[in-house]
């Protein structure tokens, strides 16, 4: 059974280093207030050797699914506000949760560490 790690988020756009599994990354999250906009994520290995940029943070999807060959694991956006389909700027750090797992999410448990 895979274990999930919840990435701590704060309000608003943000950028921070984080260790996921055995790898160190820099994550940047920005909001684009435009048609087709919303929250977007960039993730890059700290050593600059590889990265993924401009990933739309669509709730319920594995953001890394199309990029499994990069061995970044699996990253999921969970949205706790059932009143709306898409997160707004004010939802970051409140209703948006970002969860990482080494394996695809199937019958997983959540961990904060």
Secondary structure, DSSP 8 states (H G I E B T S, - for coil): --EEEEE---SSSEEEEEEETTEEEEEEEEEE-STT-EEEEEEEETTSS-EEEEEE--TTSBTTGGGGGG---EEEEEE--TT-SS--GGGTTTTEEEEEESS--SS-EEE--
